[in-house]
């Protein structure tokens, strides 16, 4: 009854229920209420307020930037384990604080570290938005991340934001355009980026090519990723903490791409990744079970596919992943 009255304008949505619905639906307050923020009223001439904010931004210290980055890392860990839907308010506030600090920082020495922190936080927020099904919000966050990366003079962060933005295009049904964007991202860094990031970009290109119906290009990109990934179990890129990639992660990614290409070898790669996967990557584990279901369907092994789809649905429900639930529903329709 309340939902009906909210939708028909017969009842005002209170802050109490708005807070519950934001966490349940994974939307921002503006998206929930359909409202546009009103401009903040300025003083008569505005200079005192402006100078106050410039002074505050200029005093942002290295320790405060570190605190911003630690908050991003905490949100990243919570997202990995619990999903994005319940983090909308925290992520929105975090981005607003970073963007405000950047907007009023004057000198490059003050702007660059804040811009770098904003670039990393914005790509995380964008991926969370994709996972929640909020594609327009995701697109805007990626645009913010790219602007921040340019301000920080950080081509690796720019390339990463561009390549992840290709997933928005893919989800919207334009994978060929996504291929072009990922390739532009690779050209942005050339051979100057870290080996782990370059391997990540090759793997993203392989996935985009598979979605776009370009199997030969997809396999070439996979081979390039496998040839580039650094050896060892370390998965964090010290030059760019947004990247998690090692041989195990890449094996899962390879299995996903091979499954889309209809290759029976996908199962071997995926089970190998499942055995080694960090259990804290709950949403990634949901994706892995979905990939295994896809691979088993390709081999007409329907009982195994059903088993993995059931596990994927359970994990996607735990994290509130709209993107993974959509994949599960599409594969379930083929059983």
C-alpha angles and dihedrals in degrees: 000000000000092000091052092049092047091051093048095046094245094119130037115236106241123217089246094058092038089059091051094047094047091058093042096048100031095234135132122249091254091051091048097049096032088230133145116222113248118235115259112252112248129215119257096277099008096216098111092053092044093051091046091056093044090052091049092049092046090056094057102127132204089257091056091051088050089052089052090051092047089053090052090050091050091050090048091053093047090048092050092052104031106020133245104277096084094045100062096105094045093046093047092051092045093053092045091054092048094045091048091051090050096045093059100036108108111185123060091237089062096038102050101064092044091047090051091051090048092050091055094044093046094054089050091050090047093052089048089052091051089051090051093049094247096131098166091053089048091053092050092049091052090050088052090048092052092049091049092048091052090048089051091047088233110145093179091059090045092052092048093051091048093050094047090048087061087070090064088056090047093050088049091055099260103108094150089060087047090056090054092049094050090049090051088052090053090050089051092067102022107180094332097087124086118279091243093055092046090051089049091052092049090050092049089051090050091054093046090049091051091053090046093053095250102131098166093050089046093054092047091052091048091052090050091051092050090049093050105042112107117245122251138052098281109117105176120089107226090208093049121022093192089077121085109178137137135139093287094050090046091051089057091048091048090051091050092052093045090050090054089050090052093244115157090212089073092087093060093052093046097049089048089054092046092057093053102036119124105247091221090071092083098160092044088051089055088053091049093054088048090052090050091051089052091049093049091048089055088056092045090243094143100170092055090045091052091050093053094043090055091052092045092051091051094051093043088053091052092054097035091234109173090183094055093043089054090053091048092050092050093051093043089058088062095056 
